[in-house]
Amino acid sequence: MLAAVQETAAWTTEKIGAIRDLMRTTTERIRKSASALYSRELVEAIFVQPYCRIGHIVDAGIAKRQTASVYLKALADLASSKK
C-alpha cells in the first residue's frame, strides 16, 4: 500500500513539473513571437482547461469578447506555425 502511495506521489510530482515546464516554454514563445499578447493571466487561462474558449478569457477579466477572440486566434496561429 505504501509503495502505491509513493508511486502515485512520484508520478504526480513528475506531471506537475512537466506542466510547469510547458507553461514556461509557452510563456517564452508568446513573449518572443507575440509579445503584445503576453500576460501571465492569459498563459494561466489557457492552462486551466483543456480547451480555452473566448468566454474563459472574458470571465477571467483578461479581455473583452472581441479582444479575447483576437488573442485566441493569434495564439492558435502561433501554435500552428513553425518555431
C-alpha positions in Angstrom: 0.0 0.0 0.0 2.8 2.4 0.9 4.6 1.7 -2.3 1.4 2.6 -4.3 1.2 5.9 -2.5 4.9 6.6 -3.2 4.5 5.7 -6.9 1.4 8.0 -7.2 3.2 10.8 -5.4 6.3 10.5 -7.7 4.0 10.3 -10.8 2.1 13.4 -9.7 5.2 15.3 -8.9 6.6 14.5 -12.4 3.3 15.6 -14.1 3.3 18.9 -12.1 6.9 19.5 -13.2 6.0 18.8 -16.9 3.1 21.2 -16.7 5.3 23.9 -15.2 7.9 23.3 -17.9 5.2 23.6 -20.6 3.9 26.8 -19.1 7.4 28.2 -19.0 8.0 27.2 -22.7 4.7 28.7 -23.7 5.4 31.9 -21.9 8.8 32.2 -23.6 7.3 31.5 -27.0 4.5 34.1 -26.6 6.9 36.7 -25.3 9.3 36.1 -28.2 6.7 35.7 -31.1 3.7 37.7 -29.9 4.8 40.0 -27.1 1.8 42.3 -27.4 -0.4 39.4 -26.4 1.6 38.2 -23.4 0.2 38.4 -19.9 0.7 35.9 -17.1 -3.1 35.7 -16.7 -3.6 34.8 -20.3 -1.0 32.0 -20.1 -2.6 30.7 -16.9 -6.1 30.8 -18.5 -5.0 28.6 -21.4 -3.7 26.0 -18.9 -6.8 25.9 -16.7 -9.0 23.8 -19.0 -8.0 21.5 -21.9 -9.9 23.8 -24.3 -9.8 27.5 -23.8 -12.8 29.4 -25.1 -13.4 33.1 -25.6 -15.7 33.1 -22.6 -13.0 31.8 -20.3 -10.8 34.8 -21.2 -13.7 37.2 -20.8 -14.8 35.6 -17.4 -11.2 35.8 -16.2 -11.3 39.6 -16.8 -8.4 39.5 -19.2 -10.1 41.0 -22.2 -13.5 41.8 -23.7 -15.1 39.4 -26.1 -13.7 40.8 -29.4 -10.2 41.2 -28.0 -10.3 37.7 -26.5 -11.2 36.3 -29.9 -8.2 38.1 -31.4 -5.9 36.8 -28.7 -7.0 33.2 -29.1 -6.8 33.3 -32.9 -3.3 34.8 -32.6 -2.3 32.1 -30.2 -3.8 29.3 -32.4 -1.8 30.7 -35.4 1.3 30.8 -33.3 0.8 27.2 -32.2 0.3 26.0 -35.7 3.3 27.9 -37.1 6.8 26.5 -37.1 9.3 27.7 -34.4 
